[in-house]
Amino acid sequence: MTDSIEDQLKRLIVETLMLEDVTPEEIETDAPLFVEGLGLDSIDALELALAINKQFGVRTKEDDERNREIFSSVKSLAEFVRSEQAAAATSSGDSPPDSPVDSPPSSPPPSESSPA
């Protein structure tokens, strides 16, 4: 069985930020990551954002006002990862396209249908 996104994120936080006094199991899913929680700072958030992009293929926007909310807890990070992955899957062609692409022509081009 594969680890949940929450478990993967907890491990990623500990490993990326080299938290020596915290194990992934000690991080509560709903606990704040900054200030009174794990005590992470803005540099930690940048490092974590890069690691999340590398591992999960999703990225936050620099000027997104939601970043504070997204990085507030492991739970909110996991929700963000899931929603971004779902959006990417939808736009990458996992759903049927609106119109056919590269469909063969219904009749041969004029140069092929009549001899020159």
C-alpha positions as a LaTeX table, in Angstrom:
\begin{tabular}{lrrr}
\hline
Residue & $x$ (\AA) & $y$ (\AA) & $z$ (\AA) \\
\hline
Met1 & 0.00 & 0.00 & 0.00 \\
Thr2 & 1.33 & 3.44 & $-0.85$ \\
Asp3 & 1.61 & 6.23 & 1.67 \\
Ser4 & $-1.03$ & 8.92 & 1.69 \\
Ile5 & $-0.13$ & 12.36 & 0.39 \\
Glu6 & $-0.23$ & 13.56 & 4.00 \\
Asp7 & 2.36 & 10.96 & 5.05 \\
Gln8 & 4.54 & 11.79 & 2.06 \\
Leu9 & 4.34 & 15.50 & 2.90 \\
Lys10 & 5.27 & 14.89 & 6.53 \\
Arg11 & 8.34 & 12.94 & 5.45 \\
Leu12 & 9.17 & 15.60 & 2.88 \\
Ile13 & 8.96 & 18.35 & 5.51 \\
Val14 & 11.31 & 16.53 & 7.89 \\
Glu15 & 13.81 & 15.54 & 5.18 \\
Thr16 & 13.80 & 18.78 & 3.16 \\
Leu17 & 14.06 & 21.06 & 6.16 \\
Met18 & 16.40 & 18.69 & 8.01 \\
Leu19 & 14.30 & 18.76 & 11.18 \\
Glu20 & 16.46 & 16.71 & 13.54 \\
Asp21 & 14.18 & 16.86 & 16.57 \\
Val22 & 10.93 & 15.97 & 14.76 \\
Thr23 & 9.80 & 12.74 & 13.12 \\
Pro24 & 7.10 & 12.58 & 10.43 \\
Glu25 & 4.86 & 10.67 & 12.85 \\
Glu26 & 5.01 & 13.57 & 15.33 \\
Ile27 & 3.61 & 16.08 & 12.85 \\
Glu28 & $-0.15$ & 16.37 & 13.27 \\
Thr29 & $-2.06$ & 16.69 & 10.01 \\
Asp30 & $-4.12$ & 19.67 & 11.23 \\
Ala31 & $-1.36$ & 21.36 & 13.27 \\
Pro32 & $-0.03$ & 24.72 & 12.07 \\
Leu33 & 3.31 & 24.54 & 10.29 \\
Phe34 & 4.37 & 28.10 & 11.07 \\
Val35 & 4.91 & 30.09 & 14.26 \\
Glu36 & 3.21 & 28.15 & 17.08 \\
Gly37 & 3.24 & 24.85 & 15.17 \\
Leu38 & 6.53 & 23.54 & 13.79 \\
Gly39 & 7.93 & 27.06 & 13.82 \\
Leu40 & 8.71 & 27.19 & 10.11 \\
Asp41 & 9.58 & 30.50 & 8.46 \\
Ser42 & 9.37 & 31.98 & 4.96 \\
Ile43 & 12.69 & 30.44 & 3.87 \\
Asp44 & 11.38 & 27.04 & 4.97 \\
Ala45 & 8.24 & 27.68 & 2.90 \\
Leu46 & 10.32 & 28.37 & $-0.21$ \\
Glu47 & 12.39 & 25.21 & 0.28 \\
Leu48 & 9.25 & 23.20 & 0.90 \\
Ala49 & 7.53 & 24.64 & $-2.18$ \\
Leu50 & 10.48 & 23.56 & $-4.35$ \\
Ala51 & 10.47 & 20.07 & $-2.84$ \\
Ile52 & 6.70 & 19.72 & $-3.36$ \\
Asn53 & 7.10 & 20.82 & $-6.98$ \\
Lys54 & 9.84 & 18.24 & $-7.51$ \\
Gln55 & 8.03 & 15.36 & $-5.80$ \\
Phe56 & 4.42 & 16.01 & $-6.80$ \\
Gly57 & 4.78 & 18.10 & $-9.96$ \\
Val58 & 2.68 & 20.97 & $-8.62$ \\
Arg59 & 3.72 & 24.52 & $-7.89$ \\
Thr60 & 2.35 & 27.53 & $-6.11$ \\
Lys61 & 2.37 & 30.96 & $-7.67$ \\
Glu62 & 4.61 & 33.58 & $-6.08$ \\
Asp63 & 1.91 & 36.20 & $-5.82$ \\
Asp64 & $-0.94$ & 33.89 & $-4.87$ \\
Glu65 & $-2.73$ & 35.22 & $-1.82$ \\
Arg66 & $-3.76$ & 31.65 & $-0.99$ \\
Asn67 & $-0.16$ & 30.58 & $-0.21$ \\
Arg68 & $-0.52$ & 31.40 & 3.48 \\
Glu69 & $-3.61$ & 29.20 & 3.62 \\
Ile70 & $-2.07$ & 26.45 & 1.46 \\
Phe71 & 1.00 & 26.20 & 3.70 \\
Ser72 & $-0.92$ & 26.48 & 6.97 \\
Ser73 & $-0.96$ & 22.71 & 7.68 \\
Val74 & $-0.15$ & 19.32 & 6.19 \\
Lys75 & $-3.88$ & 18.87 & 5.57 \\
Ser76 & $-4.15$ & 22.06 & 3.50 \\
Leu77 & $-0.96$ & 21.21 & 1.59 \\
Ala78 & $-2.35$ & 17.75 & 0.77 \\
Glu79 & $-5.65$ & 19.27 & $-0.42$ \\
Phe80 & $-3.70$ & 21.67 & $-2.66$ \\
Val81 & $-1.57$ & 18.85 & $-4.12$ \\
Arg82 & $-4.65$ & 16.73 & $-4.83$ \\
Ser83 & $-6.55$ & 19.59 & $-6.49$ \\
Glu84 & $-3.56$ & 20.62 & $-8.64$ \\
Gln85 & $-2.89$ & 17.04 & $-9.71$ \\
Ala86 & $-6.57$ & 16.58 & $-10.60$ \\
Ala87 & $-6.56$ & 19.80 & $-12.61$ \\
Ala88 & $-3.38$ & 18.76 & $-14.43$ \\
Ala89 & $-4.82$ & 15.33 & $-15.21$ \\
Thr90 & $-7.96$ & 16.90 & $-16.65$ \\
Ser91 & $-6.05$ & 19.35 & $-18.82$ \\
Ser92 & $-3.46$ & 16.82 & $-20.00$ \\
Gly93 & $-5.94$ & 14.69 & $-21.87$ \\
Asp94 & $-7.11$ & 12.15 & $-19.33$ \\
Ser95 & $-10.62$ & 13.29 & $-20.22$ \\
Pro96 & $-12.00$ & 13.13 & $-23.76$ \\
Pro97 & $-11.12$ & 16.16 & $-25.88$ \\
Asp98 & $-13.83$ & 18.54 & $-27.07$ \\
Ser99 & $-12.89$ & 17.96 & $-30.71$ \\
Pro100 & $-10.81$ & 15.34 & $-32.48$ \\
Val101 & $-7.18$ & 16.14 & $-33.07$ \\
Asp102 & $-5.13$ & 14.85 & $-36.00$ \\
Ser103 & $-8.13$ & 13.06 & $-37.50$ \\
Pro104 & $-7.60$ & 11.76 & $-41.03$ \\
Pro105 & $-9.15$ & 13.85 & $-43.79$ \\
Ser106 & $-12.56$ & 12.70 & $-44.98$ \\
Ser107 & $-11.43$ & 12.76 & $-48.62$ \\
Pro108 & $-8.01$ & 12.77 & $-50.24$ \\
Pro109 & $-6.43$ & 16.12 & $-51.03$ \\
Pro110 & $-7.24$ & 17.44 & $-54.55$ \\
Ser111 & $-3.76$ & 16.71 & $-55.91$ \\
Glu112 & $-4.20$ & 13.02 & $-55.13$ \\
Ser113 & $-7.78$ & 12.63 & $-56.41$ \\
Ser114 & $-7.25$ & 13.96 & $-59.94$ \\
Pro115 & $-4.32$ & 13.08 & $-62.19$ \\
Ala116 & $-2.09$ & 15.94 & $-63.24$ \\
\hline
\end{tabular}
